[in-house]
Amino acid sequence: MSLEELSEDARARYLARLAALPLSERLRIAFDTSATARAFMEAGLRLRYPEASPRELQARVAAAQGGVALALRLYGIDLSG
């Protein structure tokens, strides 16, 4: 569920609770959420490309996040075709 799907009251309460947290806790939540999203992406890519090496999977994650040019530059693997 996204914030846009919440009622105005629920969204305001959620944002107020986040704002009340110390910065370090908000950063921890953000990093944990990012790591979870990346893990889900990697798992999906492993299912889609079961024959891929760990390096190719890293390149595919890079491509998903920053484009195929980034994957080519970082890993030397051309995923454009």
JOWO-V698744 format. One record per backbone hydrogen bond with DSSP energy under -1.0 kcal/mol. CO is the residue of the C=O (numbers start at 1). NH is the residue of the N-H. If there is no record, write none. Layout:
# JOWO-V698744
CO,NH
CO,NH
This chain:
# JOWO-V698744
2,5
3,6
7,11
8,12
9,13
10,14
11,15
12,16
13,17
14,18
15,19
16,20
18,21
22,26
23,27
24,28
25,29
26,30
27,31
28,32
29,33
30,34
31,35
32,36
33,37
34,38
35,39
36,40
37,41
38,42
39,43
40,44
41,45
42,46
43,47
44,48
45,49
49,52
53,57
54,58
55,59
56,60
57,61
58,62
59,63
60,64
61,65
62,66
63,67
67,71
68,72
69,73
70,74
71,75
72,76
